[in-house]
Amino acid sequence: MREYQLGEFEEIVLLTVAILHEDAYGVSIKQEIETRLKRSVSVSALQTALRRLEKKGYLKSNLGEATAIRGGKRKRFFKVTKGGKSALDYTKETRMSLWSAIPNVTYEYARA
């Protein structure tokens, strides 16, 4: 099912949006990824991935209310769509299928 192919970073972003649920916006997504995965995320890479996932139909976004704290600027909130959930399910099933196909003998060679 080619339509559900996700790159590694796309998968991470999509999973993070799902984790954050109602609080998934640019800064919170970036912070969550950096905290959970101990890896630096550039704002431009994140924005590119969010736009790409939205274009694929895996995410949808809407603007929140303007706040004085942000100088009147509105946050763009993201949510996982039904297609995004299907993509995540497919990716998880594919990875689990691969993990379960590794013969135990493979790990014996790794210990040597």
JOPE-V461809 format. One record per pair of residues at least 4 apart in sequence whose ideal C-beta (glycine too) atoms are under 8 Angstrom apart, sorted by the first residue. I is the first residue (numbers start at 0). GAP is how many residues later the second one is. Records with the same first field share a line. If there is no record, write none. Layout:
I = GAP, GAP
This chain:
0 = 4, 89
3 = 82, 83, 86, 87
5 = 4, 5, 8, 81, 82, 85
6 = 4
7 = 4
8 = 4, 36, 40
9 = 4, 39, 42, 43
10 = 4, 77, 80
11 = 4, 21, 25
12 = 4, 16, 20, 33, 36, 37, 40
13 = 4, 39, 44, 45, 66, 70, 73, 74
14 = 4, 73
15 = 4, 8, 13, 16, 17, 20
16 = 7, 12, 42, 61, 62, 63, 67
17 = 62, 66, 67, 70
18 = 13
19 = 4, 8, 9, 12
20 = 58
21 = 55
22 = 5, 54
23 = 4, 5, 53, 54, 55
24 = 4, 39, 50, 51, 52, 53
25 = 4, 17, 20, 21, 24, 49, 50
26 = 4
27 = 4
28 = 4, 17, 21, 49
29 = 4, 11, 13, 16
30 = 4
31 = 4
32 = 4, 6, 8, 13
33 = 4, 5, 6, 7
40 = 4, 5
41 = 4
42 = 4
43 = 4
44 = 4
45 = 4
46 = 4
47 = 4
48 = 4
49 = 4, 9, 11, 28
50 = 4
51 = 4
52 = 5, 6, 31
53 = 4, 5, 6, 7, 24
55 = 27, 31
56 = 24, 26, 27
57 = 22, 23, 25, 26, 29
58 = 19, 20, 21, 22, 25
59 = 18, 19, 21
60 = 15, 16, 17, 18
61 = 14, 15
62 = 11, 12, 13, 14
63 = 10, 11, 12, 13
64 = 9
65 = 4, 6, 7, 8
66 = 5, 6, 7
67 = 4
69 = 4, 5
79 = 4, 5, 8
80 = 4
81 = 4
82 = 4
83 = 4
84 = 4
85 = 4
86 = 4
87 = 4
88 = 4
89 = 4
90 = 4
91 = 4
92 = 4
93 = 4
94 = 4
95 = 4
96 = 4
97 = 4
101 = 4, 5
103 = 4
104 = 4
105 = 4
106 = 4
107 = 4
